Amino acid sequence: MHERKTEGITADAPDRGFRLLSLLTGVVLIVLLTVFPQVAMDRWGAADHLAALLLLWSMSAGLVSGVGFVPVRGGPRLLLSSQACLFALVLGVLRVAGH
């Protein structure tokens, strides 16, 4: 059997396991934005770039953190975390609901 390496892993190290809720959020947003792209449009039928940006950010963060990938650098780690997925999703839903 293979022995698991615990060298360099501390209590404050990020968890690299699957995050099912983040992954599910990313997959649902992929399907939603592919099948119903009008979700990211305003009431006049023009593209709402901010809503699209927020929803795509939430999708990307959900997929990256959902599969367990943790970027090394601080900026990408913050922007692609599960917390960023939730934050962008809430802002995106609020933006879409405001149409």
N, C-alpha and C positions, 0 to 999 in steps of 0.2 A: 504494500500500500504506500501511497505517497504521503509524506509527512508535510503538514501545512507549515509554511514559514510564518513566524510571528515576529521576526526581526524587523525593527523599525515601526512596528504598530504600537501606538500608544492609546490611552483612553480617550484622548481628544482627537484622534485621527478620524476622518470622515468615514462613514459606513459606506462600503462599496457594494452592498447587496441590492437586489431588486427593490424598487418602490412601486408596488402595483398600482396605487392610486395615481401617481404621476404618469406612469406608462399608459394607463387607461385614458387619462386626460389627453395625452398627446395623440393617441390613436383615434379617439372620438373627434378631436379637432381636425385631424387629417381627413376623416370621412366627411365631417360636416362641411368643411371648407371646399372639399372637392365636389361633393354632390350639390350643396347649396351655397355657391359663392356669393349669392345676394345677401347673405348674412352680414357681409362686410360692406354693404352699401347703405347710403343714407336714404331718407324718404323720397328723394327726388330721383333716385336711380343712379346717382353718381357714386363712384368708389370712395369709401371712407378710409383713407390711408392710415389714419391713426388706429381705427378699430382693427384693420387688417394687421397692422404692425403688432398691436397688443396680442391679438389671437395667435399670430404666427410665433411670437416670442413665447407665449405660454405653451404652444405645441412643441417648439424646439426644446425648451427647458424641461418639459414633461418627458420627452423621449430620451434626452441625454441623462437626466437624473433617474429616470425610470429603469434604464438598463444597468444602472450602477456605475456609470462613468463619472468620475470626479476630476475636473480639470486641476492642474497643479497650481497655476497662477490664481491670484485672488480675484481679479476682475471677472474672468470667465467662470470661475467657481461660483461667484455671487450671482451672475446673470443666468447661469444654467442650473440653478439649484431647485429643489422642490418648493422652497419658499417663493422663489421668483416665479415659478409656474403658477402658483396660487395667486400671487399678487397681480401678475399680468392677466390672468383669467378674470379676476374680479374687476379690474379696470376695463378690460375688453367688454365684459358683459354689461357694465354700467354705461359704457360708451354706446353699445348697440341698443340698449334699453332706452337711451335718451333720444333715439331717432323718432 
